[in-house]
């Protein structure tokens, strides 16, 4: 039976089979290109300045997989802040909206929000049209300087780090864990 099927395929119109094979190759090649172009002009501009995928990753272009449960817009600061908390095993809700509403929604959901950075906290500001969030990676106990990991600050889907002086913390909100006893 298998031999009859193979003979039928081979004995068929060879031009048709070649055309199908070429179409499959074109689709396989086109999909990654379409995926990159769907990221928008900022991402294309960033990638065009990178000599390779490794160089793009070294410059901060996120090439990791999707984060389970992360419904925030991929490539944006909210996606990254959620992901970092998820990986730190301190998940946060996916219902907080744009970055400029995270502080109010965190308070509503029982999270501690203050002006004191600490590792694993989410830094939040309402500045700009949609605000910005980032993940606090470190706080120097001697100087009070704090470091963040953020996405979409210099460019869409680019992960970068920044260090802030201790005195700048008063200008930002920091979302910590839930208050003790909050369900």
C-alpha positions in Angstrom: 0.0 0.0 0.0 2.8 2.5 1.0 4.6 1.6 -2.2 1.5 2.5 -4.2 1.2 5.8 -2.5 4.9 6.6 -3.1 4.6 5.6 -6.8 1.5 7.8 -7.1 3.4 10.8 -5.6 6.4 10.2 -7.8 4.4 9.4 -10.8 2.3 12.6 -10.5 3.0 15.9 -12.2 6.6 16.8 -11.2 6.1 20.5 -11.9 3.3 20.5 -9.3 5.5 18.9 -6.7 8.3 21.3 -7.3 6.0 24.3 -7.1 4.6 23.0 -3.8 8.1 22.4 -2.4 9.2 26.0 -3.5 6.1 27.5 -1.9 6.9 25.7 1.4 10.5 27.0 1.3 9.2 30.6 0.6 6.8 30.4 3.5 9.4 29.0 5.9 11.9 31.8 4.9 9.2 34.5 5.0 7.8 33.8 8.5 10.8 35.1 10.5 11.1 38.1 8.3 7.4 38.9 8.7 7.7 38.4 12.5 10.5 41.0 12.7 8.6 43.5 10.5 5.6 43.1 12.7 7.6 44.5 15.6 7.6 48.0 14.0 10.1 50.5 12.7 11.8 51.0 16.1 12.7 47.3 16.3 13.7 47.2 12.6 16.0 50.2 13.1 17.6 48.7 16.2 18.1 45.3 14.5 19.5 46.9 11.3 22.3 48.4 13.5 23.2 45.0 14.9 25.7 42.8 13.0 24.1 39.6 14.2 21.5 38.0 16.4 24.1 37.6 19.1 25.0 41.3 18.9 21.3 42.3 19.1 21.0 40.2 22.2 24.1 41.7 23.7 22.6 45.2 23.1 19.5 44.1 25.0 17.0 42.9 22.3 14.8 40.3 24.1 14.9 37.0 22.3 13.5 34.8 25.0 10.3 32.9 24.8 6.8 34.0 26.0 6.3 34.2 29.7 3.6 31.9 31.0 0.5 33.8 31.9 1.9 37.2 30.8 -0.9 39.0 29.0 0.8 42.4 29.0 1.8 43.6 25.5 5.0 41.8 24.5 8.0 44.1 24.1 6.7 46.7 26.5 7.7 47.7 30.1 4.7 46.0 31.7 5.5 42.7 30.0 9.0 42.8 31.4 8.1 43.9 34.9 5.5 41.0 35.1 8.1 38.6 33.7 10.8 39.6 36.2 8.4 39.2 39.1 7.2 35.8 37.7 10.8 34.6 37.4 11.5 35.8 41.0 8.5 33.6 42.1 6.6 36.8 43.2 3.9 36.9 40.6 1.6 40.0 40.2 -1.8 40.3 38.6 -2.2 40.7 34.8 -5.1 43.2 35.4 -3.2 46.3 36.3 -3.4 47.9 32.8 -0.9 50.5 31.5 2.1 51.4 33.6 0.5 54.6 34.8 -2.2 52.7 36.7 -0.1 50.1 38.3 0.3 51.9 41.6 -3.4 52.5 42.1 -4.3 48.9 41.1 -1.6 47.5 43.3 -2.9 49.3 46.3 -6.5 48.1 45.4 -5.1 44.5 45.3 -3.4 44.8 48.7 0.2 45.4 47.7 2.5 47.7 49.6 3.3 50.8 47.6 5.8 53.4 48.9 8.9 55.4 47.8 11.5 52.9 49.1 13.3 50.8 46.5 14.1 47.2 47.3 15.1 44.1 45.3 12.2 42.5 43.5 10.0 45.6 43.8 8.5 47.2 40.7 9.5 50.8 40.1 6.5 52.8 38.8 5.9 56.3 37.4 2.9 57.8 35.9 5.0 60.2 33.7 4.3 60.3 30.0 1.2 59.1 28.2 1.2 55.6 29.6 3.7 55.7 32.5 6.6 53.3 32.9 7.5 50.3 35.1 10.7 48.5 35.8 12.1 45.8 38.0 14.4 46.7 40.9 17.4 44.3 40.8 19.6 45.7 43.5 19.9 48.3 46.2 23.3 49.2 47.5 23.1 49.2 51.3 25.9 51.7 51.7 25.0 54.3 49.1 21.3 53.6 48.7 21.8 53.6 44.9 19.3 51.3 43.2 19.4 49.4 39.9 16.6 48.5 37.6 16.0 46.2 34.7 13.6 47.6 32.2 12.1 47.0 28.7 11.0 49.5 26.1 12.9 52.4 27.6 15.4 53.2 24.8 13.5 51.1 22.2 10.7 48.6 21.8 11.6 45.2 23.2 15.1 46.2 24.3 16.0 45.2 27.8 18.3 47.7 29.6 19.6 48.5 33.0 19.9 51.8 34.8 21.3 53.0 38.2 19.6 55.7 40.2 20.8 57.8 43.1 19.2 57.2 46.5 17.8 60.7 46.5 15.7 60.0 43.3 13.5 57.4 45.0 11.1 60.0 46.2 10.0 60.6 42.6 8.9 57.0 42.0 6.5 54.5 43.5 7.7 51.1 44.4 5.3 48.1 44.4 6.4 45.4 46.8 4.7 42.2 47.9 1.1 42.0 49.3 0.5 43.3 52.8 0.6 40.5 55.4 -2.8 39.1 55.8 -4.1 40.2 52.4 -5.7 37.4 50.4 
